[in-house]
Amino acid sequence: MAAEQEKEELQVEESGGKKKLIIIVAAVLVIVLGAGAFFFMSGSDESEAATAEEVTLDEAPAVAENAAPASVDLGSALYVAMPRPFVFNVPGASRDRLVQIKVQLLVRGADNEEAAKKHIPLIEGTLLRVFSGASADELGTTAGKDALKAGSLKAVQDELLGISGRTVIENVLFTGFVMQ
């Protein structure tokens, strides 16, 4: 009698386990299909918007004429990555800190990309000089990081303006920032 009760309980548990498995598989399938539909629908809108917003010099000469003299030529946005992160010490109020910053440069057009790649050692030296002039207290705040970005952009633009005669770098981007 006891053996028959155990057999019936096992059969009930097995059938419940199969139902749970089917429900879990169905739920995962619905989530995957929903996520796929979302990415499929949203992906096409972004690419159409990006191509509609892209402006070249041939299409909009009036925009290039009205641009500020310090701005770079309009064209496709290209990113030049610095070959290695900048690692340096900065003094702080209580103790010195070690900082690591990964940098990429935003340039417009293939000519500016080639000029930036050609002058990477000059750009690295300029950025390291600006970065090492900061303090740990400044770099601990968002305003301090923004000021460091602005100062490094100005310094790099000034250095390259003296060498190439034009503004090559549009923006300095921090893609990694670690302070210990």
Buried (B, 14 or more C-beta within 10 A) or exposed (E): EEEEEEEEEEEEEEEEEEEEEEEEEEEEEEEEEEEEEEEEEEEEEEEEEEEEEEEBEEEEEEEBEEEEEEEBBBBEEBEBEBEEBBEBEBEBEEEEBEBEBBBBBBBBBEBBBBBBBBBBEBBBEBBBEBBEEBBBBBBEEEEBBEBBBEBBBEBBBEBBBEEBEEBBBBBBBBEEBEBE
